[in-house]
Amino acid sequence: TLPDFFSNRFRDEKKILMTIAAILILFFFTIYTSSGFAACGKLFNSIFGLDYRSMMLVSALVIVIYTIVGGFLAESTVDFIQGGVMSVALILVLIAGVSAAGGFSNAIETFQSRPGFLSLFDSFDPTTGASTGYAGVSIASGLAWGLGYFGMPHVLLRFMAIRNSSELKKSRIIGTTWCVVSLCVAVLAGAVGSAIPAMQGLAGADSERIFVIMAEGLLPAVLAGVVLAGILAAQMSTSDSQLLVTSSAISTNIYKGILKKDATDKQVMWVSRITVVVVAILAAILALDPNSSIFNIVSYAWAGFGATFGPLVLFSIFWKRTTFKGALAGMLSGAAVVVLWKSFVKPLGGWFGIYELLPAFVVSCLCIYIFSKLDREPSKEIQ
């Protein structure tokens, strides 16, 4: 686990880094998992008109069952299959969207006719039909999302679990390619969808439903089913990864690492399963509000992980001078700034409205560097 890595990297015999990292994983992943449950509930509500809360709870139950029964191997296998379904879904919707928009050239003309739609420094407001300034704070906030990847436990875990280190180069290429292609196609599909007359006017939380609306309105029933299954797969594959990482952090790092060091594998497994259930219940409670924005929930958790673990992962690998005190200061400061900035500073607006990940990431980096420099140089063994 990631807490294991930090503890081993800095020879933390008292398991302080491990404990704090596990607690922060529990906190932010509970929030993150609730976004996946909410997305599943919104999907069934949009498609079939079923009650949001009921379907959200059913979806959570299904995810919990196969995560508990199958563990990491089943979760990894299912994620691979779900990734394939997601890829097919993205391509199908993009092709159907381009066709419905009258061709790609026609879609481009529609984009060009909208003030600010294709500008890097302006955006198009669908409610007023006018261009609005895309301030520097918005650009910086958008770019800051990329920093989050350095600290995502469920992303890093895939590389940590590789069978042989010689396969890392290949897995790096595959992972990066998948991210670039999937993100570009997803954004392009949404943009093309907005060029379709029947899809125009969606704003706010409703804009999150454009993929579902396009699938239902543009594709034959069978293909629409594949696409909608792809959306469900995307949410399930993320939620099960988060539940598994959280359960591993609690059962391995807290329970066996600190509370009961002589725990058997069976006892650790049961603690892991109980953790999955408890976290799922807490996440489901957070997801009970049908009006909650999935994007806002994800952005908060993404910032939390990115600022808490991202700088420390980078410093741990690329700067031998990093010390235990620097690591501890960086981890705590990153998490604290995310929570405080989101709650008290961001509402002030202006440049204070910048995405909390960026200032938290910077503060964490500074704390790691300053506290490490003030501390004595680590031993050759740690370096």
Contacts in CASP RR format, 6 or more apart in sequence:
PFRMAT RR
TARGET T0000
AUTHOR 0000-0000-0000
METHOD contacts of the structure
MODEL  1
TLPDFFSNRFRDEKKILMTIAAILILFFFTIYTSSGFAACGKLFNSIFGL
DYRSMMLVSALVIVIYTIVGGFLAESTVDFIQGGVMSVALILVLIAGVSA
AGGFSNAIETFQSRPGFLSLFDSFDPTTGASTGYAGVSIASGLAWGLGYF
GMPHVLLRFMAIRNSSELKKSRIIGTTWCVVSLCVAVLAGAVGSAIPAMQ
GLAGADSERIFVIMAEGLLPAVLAGVVLAGILAAQMSTSDSQLLVTSSAI
STNIYKGILKKDATDKQVMWVSRITVVVVAILAAILALDPNSSIFNIVSY
AWAGFGATFGPLVLFSIFWKRTTFKGALAGMLSGAAVVVLWKSFVKPLGG
WFGIYELLPAFVVSCLCIYIFSKLDREPSKEIQ
1 22 0 8 1.000
1 153 0 8 1.000
1 157 0 8 1.000
1 245 0 8 1.000
1 248 0 8 1.000
1 249 0 8 1.000
1 252 0 8 1.000
1 253 0 8 1.000
2 21 0 8 1.000
2 25 0 8 1.000
2 151 0 8 1.000
2 153 0 8 1.000
2 156 0 8 1.000
2 157 0 8 1.000
2 160 0 8 1.000
2 245 0 8 1.000
2 249 0 8 1.000
2 309 0 8 1.000
2 313 0 8 1.000
3 17 0 8 1.000
3 18 0 8 1.000
3 19 0 8 1.000
3 21 0 8 1.000
3 22 0 8 1.000
3 25 0 8 1.000
3 249 0 8 1.000
3 253 0 8 1.000
4 18 0 8 1.000
4 252 0 8 1.000
4 253 0 8 1.000
5 160 0 8 1.000
5 316 0 8 1.000
6 12 0 8 1.000
6 17 0 8 1.000
6 18 0 8 1.000
6 21 0 8 1.000
6 312 0 8 1.000
6 316 0 8 1.000
6 327 0 8 1.000
6 331 0 8 1.000
7 15 0 8 1.000
7 17 0 8 1.000
7 18 0 8 1.000
7 253 0 8 1.000
9 316 0 8 1.000
9 327 0 8 1.000
9 382 0 8 1.000
10 17 0 8 1.000
10 316 0 8 1.000
10 322 0 8 1.000
10 323 0 8 1.000
10 324 0 8 1.000
10 327 0 8 1.000
10 378 0 8 1.000
10 382 0 8 1.000
11 324 0 8 1.000
11 379 0 8 1.000
11 381 0 8 1.000
11 382 0 8 1.000
12 18 0 8 1.000
12 324 0 8 1.000
15 253 0 8 1.000
15 257 0 8 1.000
15 258 0 8 1.000
16 328 0 8 1.000
17 324 0 8 1.000
17 327 0 8 1.000
17 328 0 8 1.000
17 331 0 8 1.000
18 253 0 8 1.000
18 257 0 8 1.000
18 258 0 8 1.000
19 253 0 8 1.000
19 254 0 8 1.000
19 258 0 8 1.000
20 328 0 8 1.000
20 331 0 8 1.000
20 332 0 8 1.000
21 249 0 8 1.000
21 253 0 8 1.000
21 308 0 8 1.000
21 309 0 8 1.000
21 331 0 8 1.000
22 249 0 8 1.000
22 250 0 8 1.000
22 253 0 8 1.000
22 254 0 8 1.000
23 254 0 8 1.000
24 304 0 8 1.000
24 308 0 8 1.000
24 309 0 8 1.000
24 331 0 8 1.000
24 335 0 8 1.000
25 153 0 8 1.000
25 245 0 8 1.000
25 246 0 8 1.000
25 249 0 8 1.000
26 246 0 8 1.000
26 249 0 8 1.000
26 250 0 8 1.000
26 279 0 8 1.000
28 301 0 8 1.000
28 304 0 8 1.000
28 305 0 8 1.000
28 308 0 8 1.000
29 153 0 8 1.000
29 242 0 8 1.000
29 243 0 8 1.000
29 245 0 8 1.000
29 246 0 8 1.000
29 279 0 8 1.000
29 301 0 8 1.000
30 246 0 8 1.000
30 279 0 8 1.000
30 282 0 8 1.000
30 283 0 8 1.000
30 286 0 8 1.000
31 283 0 8 1.000
31 286 0 8 1.000
31 297 0 8 1.000
31 300 0 8 1.000
31 301 0 8 1.000
32 238 0 8 1.000
32 242 0 8 1.000
32 297 0 8 1.000
32 298 0 8 1.000
32 301 0 8 1.000
32 302 0 8 1.000
32 305 0 8 1.000
33 239 0 8 1.000
33 242 0 8 1.000
33 243 0 8 1.000
33 246 0 8 1.000
33 279 0 8 1.000
33 280 0 8 1.000
33 283 0 8 1.000
34 282 0 8 1.000
34 283 0 8 1.000
34 284 0 8 1.000
34 285 0 8 1.000
34 286 0 8 1.000
34 287 0 8 1.000
34 297 0 8 1.000
35 287 0 8 1.000
35 294 0 8 1.000
35 297 0 8 1.000
35 298 0 8 1.000
35 301 0 8 1.000
36 235 0 8 1.000
36 238 0 8 1.000
36 239 0 8 1.000
36 287 0 8 1.000
36 294 0 8 1.000
37 56 0 8 1.000
37 59 0 8 1.000
37 60 0 8 1.000
37 63 0 8 1.000
37 235 0 8 1.000
37 239 0 8 1.000
37 280 0 8 1.000
37 283 0 8 1.000
37 284 0 8 1.000
37 287 0 8 1.000
38 56 0 8 1.000
38 287 0 8 1.000
38 290 0 8 1.000
38 292 0 8 1.000
38 294 0 8 1.000
38 297 0 8 1.000
39 231 0 8 1.000
39 234 0 8 1.000
39 235 0 8 1.000
39 294 0 8 1.000
40 55 0 8 1.000
40 56 0 8 1.000
40 59 0 8 1.000
40 60 0 8 1.000
40 232 0 8 1.000
40 235 0 8 1.000
40 236 0 8 1.000
41 52 0 8 1.000
41 53 0 8 1.000
41 55 0 8 1.000
41 56 0 8 1.000
41 59 0 8 1.000
42 52 0 8 1.000
42 208 0 8 1.000
42 209 0 8 1.000
42 290 0 8 1.000
42 294 0 8 1.000
43 55 0 8 1.000
43 212 0 8 1.000
43 228 0 8 1.000
43 231 0 8 1.000
43 232 0 8 1.000
43 235 0 8 1.000
44 50 0 8 1.000
44 52 0 8 1.000
44 55 0 8 1.000
44 59 0 8 1.000
45 51 0 8 1.000
45 52 0 8 1.000
45 55 0 8 1.000
45 290 0 8 1.000
46 209 0 8 1.000
46 212 0 8 1.000
46 213 0 8 1.000
47 212 0 8 1.000
47 216 0 8 1.000
47 228 0 8 1.000
52 290 0 8 1.000
53 288 0 8 1.000
53 290 0 8 1.000
56 284 0 8 1.000
56 287 0 8 1.000
56 288 0 8 1.000
57 284 0 8 1.000
59 232 0 8 1.000
59 235 0 8 1.000
59 236 0 8 1.000
60 239 0 8 1.000
60 280 0 8 1.000
60 283 0 8 1.000
60 284 0 8 1.000
60 287 0 8 1.000
62 236 0 8 1.000
63 236 0 8 1.000
63 239 0 8 1.000
63 240 0 8 1.000
63 243 0 8 1.000
63 280 0 8 1.000
64 243 0 8 1.000
64 276 0 8 1.000
64 277 0 8 1.000
64 280 0 8 1.000
66 74 0 8 1.000
66 75 0 8 1.000
66 78 0 8 1.000
66 240 0 8 1.000
67 74 0 8 1.000
67 75 0 8 1.000
67 240 0 8 1.000
67 243 0 8 1.000
67 244 0 8 1.000
67 276 0 8 1.000
68 273 0 8 1.000
68 276 0 8 1.000
68 277 0 8 1.000
71 244 0 8 1.000
72 161 0 8 1.000
72 244 0 8 1.000
75 240 0 8 1.000
75 241 0 8 1.000
75 244 0 8 1.000
76 158 0 8 1.000
76 161 0 8 1.000
78 236 0 8 1.000
78 237 0 8 1.000
78 240 0 8 1.000
79 237 0 8 1.000
79 240 0 8 1.000
79 241 0 8 1.000
81 233 0 8 1.000
82 230 0 8 1.000
82 233 0 8 1.000
82 234 0 8 1.000
82 236 0 8 1.000
82 237 0 8 1.000
83 233 0 8 1.000
83 234 0 8 1.000
83 237 0 8 1.000
84 233 0 8 1.000
85 226 0 8 1.000
85 229 0 8 1.000
85 230 0 8 1.000
85 233 0 8 1.000
86 182 0 8 1.000
86 230 0 8 1.000
86 233 0 8 1.000
86 234 0 8 1.000
86 237 0 8 1.000
87 182 0 8 1.000
88 226 0 8 1.000
88 227 0 8 1.000
88 230 0 8 1.000
89 215 0 8 1.000
89 226 0 8 1.000
89 227 0 8 1.000
89 228 0 8 1.000
89 229 0 8 1.000
89 230 0 8 1.000
89 231 0 8 1.000
89 233 0 8 1.000
90 182 0 8 1.000
90 185 0 8 1.000
90 186 0 8 1.000
90 189 0 8 1.000
91 185 0 8 1.000
92 215 0 8 1.000
92 219 0 8 1.000
92 223 0 8 1.000
92 226 0 8 1.000
92 227 0 8 1.000
93 189 0 8 1.000
93 211 0 8 1.000
93 214 0 8 1.000
93 215 0 8 1.000
93 218 0 8 1.000
93 219 0 8 1.000
93 227 0 8 1.000
94 185 0 8 1.000
94 188 0 8 1.000
94 189 0 8 1.000
94 192 0 8 1.000
96 214 0 8 1.000
96 215 0 8 1.000
96 218 0 8 1.000
96 219 0 8 1.000
97 189 0 8 1.000
97 192 0 8 1.000
97 193 0 8 1.000
97 196 0 8 1.000
97 214 0 8 1.000
97 218 0 8 1.000
98 104 0 8 1.000
98 107 0 8 1.000
98 192 0 8 1.000
99 218 0 8 1.000
100 193 0 8 1.000
100 196 0 8 1.000
100 214 0 8 1.000
100 218 0 8 1.000
101 107 0 8 1.000
101 110 0 8 1.000
101 192 0 8 1.000
101 193 0 8 1.000
101 195 0 8 1.000
101 196 0 8 1.000
104 192 0 8 1.000
106 195 0 8 1.000
107 191 0 8 1.000
107 192 0 8 1.000
107 195 0 8 1.000
110 195 0 8 1.000
111 117 0 8 1.000
111 118 0 8 1.000
111 191 0 8 1.000
111 195 0 8 1.000
112 118 0 8 1.000
114 124 0 8 1.000
114 129 0 8 1.000
115 122 0 8 1.000
115 124 0 8 1.000
115 129 0 8 1.000
115 130 0 8 1.000
115 131 0 8 1.000
116 122 0 8 1.000
116 123 0 8 1.000
116 124 0 8 1.000
116 131 0 8 1.000
117 123 0 8 1.000
117 124 0 8 1.000
119 131 0 8 1.000
119 134 0 8 1.000
120 134 0 8 1.000
120 139 0 8 1.000
121 133 0 8 1.000
121 134 0 8 1.000
121 136 0 8 1.000
121 139 0 8 1.000
122 131 0 8 1.000
122 132 0 8 1.000
122 133 0 8 1.000
122 134 0 8 1.000
123 131 0 8 1.000
123 132 0 8 1.000
123 133 0 8 1.000
123 134 0 8 1.000
123 138 0 8 1.000
124 130 0 8 1.000
124 131 0 8 1.000
124 132 0 8 1.000
125 131 0 8 1.000
125 132 0 8 1.000
126 194 0 8 1.000
126 200 0 8 1.000
126 201 0 8 1.000
126 202 0 8 1.000
126 203 0 8 1.000
127 201 0 8 1.000
127 203 0 8 1.000
135 350 0 8 1.000
137 350 0 8 1.000
137 351 0 8 1.000
137 353 0 8 1.000
137 354 0 8 1.000
140 354 0 8 1.000
140 355 0 8 1.000
140 358 0 8 1.000
141 353 0 8 1.000
141 354 0 8 1.000
141 355 0 8 1.000
141 358 0 8 1.000
142 355 0 8 1.000
144 354 0 8 1.000
144 355 0 8 1.000
144 357 0 8 1.000
144 358 0 8 1.000
144 361 0 8 1.000
145 299 0 8 1.000
145 302 0 8 1.000
145 355 0 8 1.000
145 357 0 8 1.000
147 306 0 8 1.000
147 307 0 8 1.000
147 310 0 8 1.000
147 357 0 8 1.000
147 358 0 8 1.000
147 361 0 8 1.000
148 302 0 8 1.000
148 303 0 8 1.000
148 305 0 8 1.000
148 306 0 8 1.000
148 307 0 8 1.000
148 310 0 8 1.000
148 357 0 8 1.000
148 361 0 8 1.000
149 155 0 8 1.000
149 306 0 8 1.000
150 306 0 8 1.000
150 309 0 8 1.000
150 310 0 8 1.000
150 311 0 8 1.000
150 313 0 8 1.000
150 314 0 8 1.000
151 305 0 8 1.000
151 306 0 8 1.000
151 308 0 8 1.000
151 309 0 8 1.000
151 310 0 8 1.000
151 313 0 8 1.000
152 302 0 8 1.000
152 305 0 8 1.000
152 306 0 8 1.000
152 309 0 8 1.000
153 245 0 8 1.000
153 249 0 8 1.000
153 305 0 8 1.000
153 309 0 8 1.000
154 238 0 8 1.000
154 241 0 8 1.000
154 242 0 8 1.000
154 244 0 8 1.000
154 245 0 8 1.000
156 313 0 8 1.000
157 241 0 8 1.000
157 245 0 8 1.000
158 171 0 8 1.000
159 168 0 8 1.000
159 171 0 8 1.000
159 172 0 8 1.000
162 168 0 8 1.000
162 171 0 8 1.000
189 211 0 8 1.000
189 214 0 8 1.000
190 210 0 8 1.000
190 211 0 8 1.000
190 214 0 8 1.000
193 199 0 8 1.000
193 210 0 8 1.000
193 214 0 8 1.000
194 200 0 8 1.000
194 202 0 8 1.000
194 210 0 8 1.000
196 214 0 8 1.000
196 218 0 8 1.000
198 217 0 8 1.000
199 210 0 8 1.000
199 213 0 8 1.000
199 214 0 8 1.000
202 209 0 8 1.000
202 210 0 8 1.000
202 213 0 8 1.000
204 293 0 8 1.000
205 291 0 8 1.000
205 293 0 8 1.000
208 293 0 8 1.000
208 294 0 8 1.000
208 295 0 8 1.000
211 227 0 8 1.000
211 231 0 8 1.000
212 228 0 8 1.000
212 231 0 8 1.000
215 224 0 8 1.000
215 225 0 8 1.000
215 227 0 8 1.000
215 228 0 8 1.000
215 231 0 8 1.000
216 224 0 8 1.000
216 228 0 8 1.000
217 224 0 8 1.000
219 225 0 8 1.000
219 227 0 8 1.000
243 276 0 8 1.000
243 279 0 8 1.000
243 280 0 8 1.000
244 276 0 8 1.000
246 275 0 8 1.000
246 276 0 8 1.000
246 279 0 8 1.000
247 271 0 8 1.000
247 272 0 8 1.000
247 273 0 8 1.000
247 275 0 8 1.000
247 276 0 8 1.000
247 279 0 8 1.000
248 272 0 8 1.000
250 271 0 8 1.000
250 272 0 8 1.000
250 275 0 8 1.000
251 268 0 8 1.000
251 269 0 8 1.000
251 271 0 8 1.000
251 272 0 8 1.000
251 275 0 8 1.000
252 268 0 8 1.000
252 272 0 8 1.000
255 263 0 8 1.000
255 267 0 8 1.000
255 268 0 8 1.000
255 271 0 8 1.000
256 263 0 8 1.000
256 268 0 8 1.000
260 267 0 8 1.000
263 271 0 8 1.000
286 297 0 8 1.000
299 355 0 8 1.000
300 338 0 8 1.000
300 342 0 8 1.000
300 356 0 8 1.000
302 357 0 8 1.000
303 338 0 8 1.000
303 342 0 8 1.000
303 355 0 8 1.000
303 356 0 8 1.000
303 357 0 8 1.000
303 360 0 8 1.000
304 334 0 8 1.000
304 335 0 8 1.000
304 338 0 8 1.000
304 356 0 8 1.000
304 357 0 8 1.000
304 360 0 8 1.000
306 357 0 8 1.000
306 360 0 8 1.000
306 361 0 8 1.000
307 334 0 8 1.000
307 335 0 8 1.000
307 337 0 8 1.000
307 338 0 8 1.000
307 356 0 8 1.000
307 357 0 8 1.000
307 360 0 8 1.000
307 361 0 8 1.000
307 363 0 8 1.000
307 364 0 8 1.000
308 331 0 8 1.000
308 334 0 8 1.000
308 335 0 8 1.000
308 338 0 8 1.000
308 364 0 8 1.000
309 331 0 8 1.000
310 361 0 8 1.000
310 364 0 8 1.000
311 330 0 8 1.000
311 334 0 8 1.000
311 361 0 8 1.000
311 364 0 8 1.000
311 365 0 8 1.000
311 368 0 8 1.000
312 322 0 8 1.000
312 327 0 8 1.000
312 330 0 8 1.000
312 331 0 8 1.000
312 364 0 8 1.000
312 368 0 8 1.000
315 322 0 8 1.000
315 327 0 8 1.000
315 365 0 8 1.000
315 368 0 8 1.000
315 369 0 8 1.000
315 372 0 8 1.000
316 322 0 8 1.000
316 327 0 8 1.000
319 372 0 8 1.000
320 378 0 8 1.000
320 383 0 8 1.000
321 372 0 8 1.000
321 373 0 8 1.000
321 377 0 8 1.000
321 378 0 8 1.000
321 383 0 8 1.000
322 368 0 8 1.000
322 372 0 8 1.000
322 378 0 8 1.000
323 371 0 8 1.000
323 372 0 8 1.000
323 375 0 8 1.000
323 376 0 8 1.000
323 377 0 8 1.000
323 378 0 8 1.000
323 382 0 8 1.000
324 375 0 8 1.000
324 378 0 8 1.000
325 371 0 8 1.000
325 372 0 8 1.000
325 374 0 8 1.000
325 375 0 8 1.000
326 367 0 8 1.000
326 368 0 8 1.000
326 370 0 8 1.000
326 371 0 8 1.000
326 372 0 8 1.000
326 375 0 8 1.000
327 368 0 8 1.000
327 372 0 8 1.000
328 371 0 8 1.000
329 367 0 8 1.000
329 368 0 8 1.000
329 370 0 8 1.000
329 371 0 8 1.000
330 364 0 8 1.000
330 365 0 8 1.000
330 367 0 8 1.000
330 368 0 8 1.000
330 371 0 8 1.000
331 364 0 8 1.000
333 360 0 8 1.000
333 363 0 8 1.000
333 364 0 8 1.000
333 367 0 8 1.000
334 360 0 8 1.000
334 361 0 8 1.000
334 363 0 8 1.000
334 364 0 8 1.000
334 367 0 8 1.000
335 360 0 8 1.000
337 356 0 8 1.000
337 359 0 8 1.000
337 360 0 8 1.000
337 363 0 8 1.000
337 364 0 8 1.000
338 356 0 8 1.000
338 357 0 8 1.000
338 360 0 8 1.000
341 356 0 8 1.000
341 359 0 8 1.000
341 360 0 8 1.000
342 356 0 8 1.000
345 352 0 8 1.000
345 353 0 8 1.000
345 356 0 8 1.000
346 352 0 8 1.000
346 353 0 8 1.000
346 354 0 8 1.000
346 356 0 8 1.000
347 353 0 8 1.000
END
